Amino acid sequence: MGRAERATMNGRRSSSNTTKPPLEPQMEVKEEDEAEDGGEEPEILESEKMLAEEPFDLDELLPVIGEFGRYQKLLLWLICLPACIPCGFCAFNQLFMTDVPEEYWCRVPELANFTAEERKLYSIPLVEHDGVESYSKCSRYAVDWKEILNYSDASGEPLAPNSSWPTEPCREGWEYNTTVVQSSIVIDFNLVCDYDIYPTLGLVALNTGGPVGVYLFGLLNDRLGRRISYFSCLATLLVGSFITAASSSFWMWAFSRVIVGLTIPAVYQIPFIIALELVGPNYRSFVTVMTCTFYTFGIMMLAGVTYLIRDWVLLTLYTSVPFLLYFLYLLVMPESPRWLLMKGKLEQALLILEKMARVNGKQLPDSFRKRLQQRVLAEKSRTTKRTEATIGAFDLCKTPNMRLKTILITLNWFANETVYLGLSYYGPSLGENQYLSFFLSSLVEIPSYIICWIIMDRWGRRWPMCLLMILSGISCIVTVVLTEDAVTETLILYLLSKSMISASFLIIYPFAGELYPTQVRGVGIGTSSYIGGLGLIVIPFITYLGKENLRLPLVIMGCVSVLGGFTGLRLPETLHHRLPQTLEEGELFGQDWTFDECFRCIPSKKSPTSSYENLSHDPSDAALELNAGVPINAGPLATGSGSCSTERTPLELARIRRQSMKRLVRQASTMDTQKTKDGAMQLTYWF
């Protein structure tokens, strides 16, 4: 029996019984073919083997059992989104642990019986700063206080201080005015004057742990699963916080901040990945924006907590101990079915998917179960593994166009990450109330996320990102022309800048993911984000400059933002474009860039013929014909060469539509992390 006759018979059988799962007609044909022509059996077995070994994505199944049904909503709102809050709490509570009192002066034990004003009057020299005289913060008179106290003039008053007296640095610590700042590590560990750089080193310690933690928890995430990785990360965060609260010296405190820093990006990304892996592609933009929003809500809540709790030890405990309750999530948080499928844990994955379908009011197709079983059998019988060429970061720089795009993406990532975090750190320093300023700097992020979500699929990625970066930078630079007493105006410009850089930072991630070819997307995003993460180590030193000149850090960050915005215009637009799949296609993508494109705000739509991808014999062709009502050719799970679209199962139709959307639309801002070849998502150092 020839292939055409077999396909015709297959089509007749399937058309007479369209309610059966797609694999059952094939089994009937196989048995009849064996009776009539035993010589064709190896060919059929080979096709089944290819079907079993063919990698499949859970995105094919989710439209059938619910892309964003009741199960995903409960998981998102009650587990995944609240699980992101510890990141913001523990990343920024350090800013308020290191509060510096406005007034402090050298301690003189011999004058302990005097009032604070008398101690300053007798022991602290006056210095002039910006034409205003004030008591020195870092020096005192170097005299014999016993002799001074025993001396008195005719009126019985002690000897008045004399500006000609010699001075010396503070040898026995400092006294602090605790009216506003009641407690901080600065007060407890005397981190002022020659030691005022130490709180900045604490921020560096926190940010240094980030890349190491992402790597370590990334390995744990891929080897032991999302649940174990998240709760291990949470436990590490709490241990670091408890050590912070128990610290008796600066170096012990700094060590604890490294431990906390190990978890800061990962404790946010792991629940984010769980949520992304359980919802359909059409809802990943929504999940991403909501995750960012909950993260911002956490920072806003932190502003309220820091306003109420002024003791730094209690603040550490109040922003960490409540998260012990998150270990109750062990009872309800599921493992990612994508990870289970990737690891070949069929039974566990099926239990989760069946529960998801049941809660969503759907039914898991039998064909999916059979396909999984065939894959597991194929995995067990396979004796040799195919080796694939390893692609590294250096492959991104071998050709001129890819090298230029990699450099520009990395530069823009560095600019976005550095300025965003720098402005976040600098918020409490501006305005008349540091708690209100920090709250407002977080609040302005929320509308920027929503606006960004709307415009990036209409105006593209490049122009909104670059324009926002340039305007953000200009808002920072303009503060240099304001007078010293223009506190409110400086705060308003700062808030505008923070809002725009937040939106720009949200765009850079999907933009970079679309610019890098599929073959090297994980490597490219990982490389750019890690190099961009170097800004997290540099930025505390930039904000440290604000001790001498309040607007200098804003000007520096503004220049970095403007530079990144202008260089980003050289990148090609990705909206309405077919995206490259391989390094060779990546070299061609954007190679025809011209200077005129810098002035094209709204990207033009490209015709389908400009695709880098070979769409022949591809499910996306079938999807186009399906939408047009044209008969489509049968595939491995098809019911026949002459079957109509109504003869396909819902699972097949969803798979075809999904593959068509992935290849032909390419413009939805899914904004998810990079994936492995099995479809599981990976951690990225994205603060």
N, C-alpha and C positions, 0 to 999 in steps of 0.2 A: 504494500500500500504506500503510495507516494505522499509527500508532505501536503500537497494541495487537497488530496482526498481526505487525509486525516483532519485537516483544518475544517473542511466542509462538514464532515461527520461530527466533529467537535462542536461546530456552530449549531447544527441541528439539535444535538442532544441538549446543549445549554439553553437553546431557545424554547425547548419544550418544558424545561424545568428551571425557571430563573430564580427560584427561591432557595436553591441549594447553595452552600458556600462554593466559591470558585474552584477550590481544589478537588471537590468531589467529582465533577464531570471529567476532570483529567484522569482521576483514578479509574473511572469506568472505561474510558478510552484505552487506558494502559492495559487493562485486563483483556479487552477484546482484541487489541493489537497483538498481545502475546499469543493469543490463540490462532490468529490469522497469519502473523508474520513475526516469528520469534527473532528475526535478525534485526528488527528495529528497536529492541528493548534497550541496548546500551545507549542509543541516542536519547531516549526518553529519560533514562536514569541520569544521563549527563546533564540534561536540561533541568531536572529537579535538583541535582547537586548544585548547579549554577544558581538556581533560585534560592537554595538554602544558604549558600555562601555569600549571596549578594547583600551588601550592607544596607540596612534600612534605618530610616529615621523615625523617631516617635512622632514627628510632625505629621506623618501620614495617618496615624491612628487618632490623634487628638481631635480633629474635626468630627470624628465619628462618636467618640465617647464624651466630647465636650471640651472645647478649647479654653473656656473660662466659665465653667459651670459652678454649681453650689460648692463642690469640693474645693476647687481652686480659690474661690472667694473666701471661704472659711479659713483656708490655710494662709492666704495672703493677709487678710485683715487681722487675724487673731494670733498668728505665729510669725510669719516672715517679716512683716513690716515692723512690729514691735521689737523683733530680734535685732534690728539695725540701730536701735537707739543707744545701746552701750558705746558704740563707736564715737558718736558726737560727744557724749558725756565725758568719756575718758580721754578724748583727744584734746579737749579745750578746757577742762577743769584746771589744768596746770597753769593757765594764764592767771587764774585768781589765787592759786597757791603762792605765786611769786609776786604778789602785790607789794609795791614799795611805798612806804609812808611818805607823804610830802615833806614832813619835817623830821629830821634826826640830827643828832649832834654827839660829840664825844662824851663818853661817860667818865666822870671824875669821882671815884669813890669817896674822897675826902670831903666832898661837898654834898654828901647824901642827906644831910639834915636841912639843906636849903630847899626852897621851892624850885620848880623847873625853870621859871623865868630867872631866878637869881643864879642858878647854876649856869645858864647860858650867858648871863651878863658878866659873871666873874671869870669864867673859864674858856669861853669861845670867842675868838677874834672875829671882827666884822670884815666881810669881803664885799667887793662891788661886782655886780653882774648885771649887764645891760643898763648901767646907770642907776641901779637900785642896790642899796646896801642891805645885807642880810648876814645872819650868823653862818659861819663856815660849817660845812657838814663833815669835813674830813680832817680837821686839825684843831688843836687846842693850845693854850698857853703852856709852855714848858717851864714851870716855876715850882718852887718848893711850897706846897700849899700849907704845910704846917707853919712855916714862917709867915706866910701871908695871913693866915687866920689868927696867929698870935699877935700880929701887928695891928695897931689901931691908932688913928690920929687923935687930936685933942678932943674931938667931939665923940670919940668912942666908936666911930664907924670903921669898918675894915678898909684896908687899902684898896682904892679904886683901880680897876684894870688899866693898863697902859699899852697903847699900840706898839710901843717899842719893845715890849716883852718878847722873848723868843717863842717860837711856836714849834710844834711837833705833831706827827700823825697820831691818830687815836690808838693808844696802846692797850686800853682796857675795855674795848667794846664801845657800843653806842647806846644812846637812849632814843626812844621813838615816840612820836605823837600818835597814839592809837585811837584818836577820835574817829577817823574814817576807816583806816585799815587796822583792824583789831588783832589780826593774827596772820602770819605768813611765814614761809621758810626764810624770807629775807630777814625778818625780825628774829626768828629763833636761831638762825645760823650766822647772823651778822654779815649778810651778803650785800654790802654797800661799799662805796669808795673804791678801793683797789680790788674788791671782790664783786663789783656789780656786774661783771661779765658772766658770773656763775649761773644765774637764772637762764641766761641765753644758752649756756652749755647744756642746761637741763632740757631745753627744747631740742637742741641738736641730738641729745641722747635719745629722746623720744622718737624723733624722725629717723635716726639711724637704724633703729630696730625694725622699721617698716619693711624694707626690701628683704631683710633676712627672714622675717616672719612670713611674708607672702610666699617665699620659696619653701620654707619648712612646712607650713600649713597647706601649701599647694600640693606637695608630695603626699601629705597625709590625706588630703582631700581626694586625690586620685587613687590612692592605694587602699584606704580603709573606709572611704565613703564620706558623704557630706555630714551625716549626723555626728559621727565620732569626731570629725574635724571641727565642727562648730562647737561642740561641748568641750573639747580639749582647748580650743581657742578661748572660750569663755572662762574656763577654769584658770588658764594662764593669766588672763586679764585680771581676774579677781585676786589671784595670788600676788601679782604685781601691785595691785592697789592696796592690799593689806600690808605689804612690805613698805609701801609709800607712807601709809598712816603710822607705821611703827618706826619710821626712820629717826635716828638720833644724830645724824650728821649729814652734811650735804652729799657726800660721796655715796652713802647708803641710799639716800633719796634718788640720786642720779641713776644708780644701778637699777632701782625699782622702776624708773621711768623707761629704761631700755626694755625691761620685761613687758611693761604695758605697751610700749611701742611695737613689740613683736606682733601684737594682736590687732592694732588699730585698723589697718585696711582689711585684714582677713575677716574680722568679726562682722564687718559690714557686708563683705562680698559673698560669704558662704550662704547666708539666708537669701540674699539676692539671687544667687545662682540656683538655689532650690526652687525659688518662685519661677524663675525663667524657664527651668527645665520641666515644669509642670503645666505651664500655660501654652496655648497655641501661639504661632508666630504673629498673628494679628494683634495680640494683646501684650507683646513684649515692650512696646513703646510705653504703654500705659503703666506696666509694672515698673519700668525703669524710672519714669517720672514720679510715680507714687513712692518708690523707694527713696529717691532723692528728697522728696517732700517730707517723708517721715524722719529722715536723717536731719533735715532742717528743723522740724518740730522738736526733735530731741535737743538741738542746740538752743532753741528758744526756751525750752523748759529749763535748761541748764542756767540760763540767765536769771530765771526766777529763783532757782535753788541757791545760786551764789549770792543773790541779794539777801536771802533770808539767813543763810549760814555763813558767818564771817570767820569762823575758825577753820584753818586749813586742814587740820586732822579730821574734824567732823565732816568737812566738805568732801574729803576723799572717801569717807565711809558712806555718806549719804548718796554719793554718785556711783557707788559700786555694790554695797551690800544688798540693795533691793534686787539686783540682778541674780542673786542666788535663787530667786523664785523661778528663773528661766529654766532651771534644771527640771522643773515639772514638765517642760516640753518633751522630755525624754519619753513620756507616756503617749504623746500624740504626734510628734513631728515625724513624718515618714522619711524613709530614705528615698533618694532620687531614683525613679525607675530607669532613667537613662543610664545612670551609673551602674545599676544592677544588671541591665541588659549588656552594658559594655563589659562587665566582669563575668558574664555568662550565668548569672544567678537567676535562672528562669522562674523558678517557683515563687521566689520573693517578689520579683517584678510583676508577675501575674496577679498576685494577691493585691498589690497596691493598685494596679490598673483596674482590676475587677471592682475594688472598693470605690475607686474614682468613678467608674461607669455607673455603679449602683447609686451612689449619692447624687450623681448628676441626672439620674433617671434614664440612663442609656444602657446598652448591652454591648459587652465586648464581643466582637465578631469571632466566630470559630476559626475563620481563615487565618486570623492573626495568631491564634494559639498554635495552629498547625505549622505556620511558617516559623514560629519560634522553636518548636520542637525539631523541625528539620534542620534549623541552624545549629541547635545544640548537638544533634547527632553528627552533623558535618564537622563541628569543632572537635568532637571526641575522636572521630575517625581520621582526622587530618594528622599526618605524621611529620610533614614538613611545613615550615612557615616561609612565606615569601619575604624577602628582604627588600626594603625600600631605601632609596638614597636619602641620606640625612641632609637636610637643608638648614644652614645656620645663618646667623646675622650677617656674616661677611658676604653671603650670596646676594644680599640686598644692594651691595655697593659695587658689584662687578661690571654693571652696565651704566652708562652716563645718566639716562633718564631716571632709572630706578634709584640711583645714588642720589641725584638731586632731590627727588621726592622724599626719600628717606630722611635726608638732612633737614628739609623744610618741615616735614611732619614732626620730627624730633624737636626742632627749634620751637615750633608752635606749641607742642605739648609742654616743653619746659617753661615757656612764657605763661601759658594758661595756669599750670599747676603752681608755679612760683608766685604769680600775682594773686591768684585766688587765696592761697594759704597765707600769703603775706598780709593781705587785707583782712583776712579773718583774725590773724594774730594782732593786728594793729587796731582793731575796732575799739577795745576798751580804753585805748590811749586818747581817743578823740572825744570831743563833747565835754559837757560839764558833769555828766553822770556815766561812769564806765559801764554800769549794768544796763542802763537804757541804751547806750551806744551799741553794746554787744547784742542786745535783743533786736534792735533795728537792723543791724548788719546781717542778722540771720533772717529776719522777716522779709527783707527785700529780695531774697533768693526765690521765694515761692512764685511771685508773679513772673519772674524771669524764666523759670522753668516752663510755665504754661505758655508764655509768648514764644519761647524757643521751640516748643513742641509744635506750635502752629506754623511758624514761618519757615522752618527748615525743610518742610516738604512742599513749600510753594516757591520760595526764593532760592532753594538749594542750600548747600552747606557752606561753600567758600565765602560768598559775600556776607551773609549774616555773621559768620564767625569773625571774619576780618574786620568788618565794620564795628562790631561790638568790642573787639579788642582795641581798635584805634580810639573809639569814643571813650572807652574805659580809661585808656592811658591819658587822653587829653583831660578828662575830668580830674585825674590825679595831678597832672602837671600844672593845671590852672591854679591849684591851691597855693603855688609859690608866690602869686601876685597879691594874695590876700594879706591883710594886716594881721598882727599877732592876736588881736582881740576879736577877730572874725571867727569865733568858735562855731557858731551855728552854720555859717556858710561853708566852712571847711567840712563839717559833718555831712551836709547835704551833698556836696560834691563827692565825698567818700562813699556815701550810700549809693549814688548813681553809678559810680565806678564798680562797686561791689556787685550790684545787680547785673550789670552788663558782662562782667568777667565770669559770673556764675553761669549765665546763659552760654557764653562762648565755650566755657569748659565742658558744658554738656554736649556741645556740638562736636568738639574735637574727637571724641571717642568714636561715634559712628562714622565720621568723616575719614578718620585714619583707617578704620576697618574696611571701608569701601575703596580706599586708594590702594591698599596692599592687596596683591592677588590672593586668591583663595589658597593657593599652594603655600604661601608664606605669611598668611594673615596672623597666625598665632605668634610666629617668630617676630614679625614686624611690630605688632602692637606691644609685645613684651619688651622688645629692645627700646622702642621710643618711650614707653612709660617708665622703664627703669632709668634711662638717661635723664628723662624729664624729672624723675624723682630726686635727682641731685639738687634740684632747687629747694627741696624741703630741708636740706642740710645748710644751704646758703642763706635762706631767707631769715632765720633768726638773727643772723649778724646784721642784715640790712635793717630790720626793725630795731635793733640795738642802737643804731645811729640816731634814732628819734629821741634819745635821752638829751642830746645836745641841740638838735634842730628838729622840731616836731614834723615839719613838712618834707624833710630830706628823704625819708623812706618812701613817701608817696611819689615824689618826683622820680626816684630811681625805678620804682615799680611801674610808674606810668611810661617811662622810656622803654622798659622791657616789653610792656604790652603793645605800645605803638610799633616797635620794631617787629615783633611777632606778627602783628596784624598786616603790615605792609608786605612782609616776606610771604605770608600765606596767600596773597593774591596770585603768586606764581604757580600755585597748585591747580591742577585741572578740576573742574566741577564734576561731580558724580551723579547728580540728580538727572534723571531721564537718560542716563547712559548705561549701556551694557557693561558690566564690570569684568575685569580680566580674571582669568582662572590660574594661569601659570606665570612664571617669571618672564617668559618670552612675551606673553600678552601684556604683562605689566610694563615692560619696556616700551611697547607700542602705545599704551594708553597714556594720552596726554602729550605724546611726542610732537603733535602738530599744534601745540599751544602757541598762541600769538599774543602780542602785547595788547591787542584790542579786547581780548577777553577780560582784562582787568576792569574794563568799563561796562561790561555786560552784567547788570545786576540780576536779572531774571534769566536763568538758563534756558536755552532753546531745546526743544524736544528733538531727539535723534530718531531717525528711521530705524526699523528693525534690521535693515541690511547692514548696519554699521556694527553689528555685534561681533565680538571676538570669539564667541562660542559657536560651535558647530551644532546647529539645531536640527540637523537631519537625523531621522530615526530617534527622535527624542520625545519624551512624554509631553513636552510643551507643545509640539506640533499637534499631538493628539488632542491636547486640551483645546487648542484653537479650533480644530475641526469639530470637536465635541460641542463647543459653544456655538458654532455655526450650523450645527445639525447635520454635518457631513459624516458618513460612516467612517470608522477608524479601523486601522489594522490591529490585529490581535497581538498581544504581548504574551509573556509567560503566564500571566493569570487571566488572559482574555478568554472570552467565550466563543470566539470565532471570528474569522476574517470579515464576515458580513454582518456581524452583530451590531445593533444600534446602541446608543448611549444608555437607553433604558435597561439594557441587559447587564450592565455592570453593577457590581455591588457598591454600597455606599463607601466602603473602605477604598475600593479602587478609584471611584470618582473623586474622593477627597485627596487621594495620593496624586492623581493627575492634576487636579486644580492646584495643589500645594507646589508640585514641581514646576508647573507653569508659572505660578506666582514668583517662585524663587528665581527663575531664569529670565522671565520676561518683564516683570514689573521692576524689581530691583531698586525701588525708590522709597519703600516704607522704612522709616527710621526705627528699625528694630532695636538698635543700641544694646545688643547683648555682647557678652564676652566672647573671646575666641573659643573655638571648639576643637576637640580631638577629631580624628577621622571617624570615630564611632558616634559622634554627635554629642558627646558629653562636654560640658563647658568647663573652662579653666579659670583659675585665679589670675588676675592682672593687677599690677601695682597701680591702681587708680584711686587716689585718695578721695 
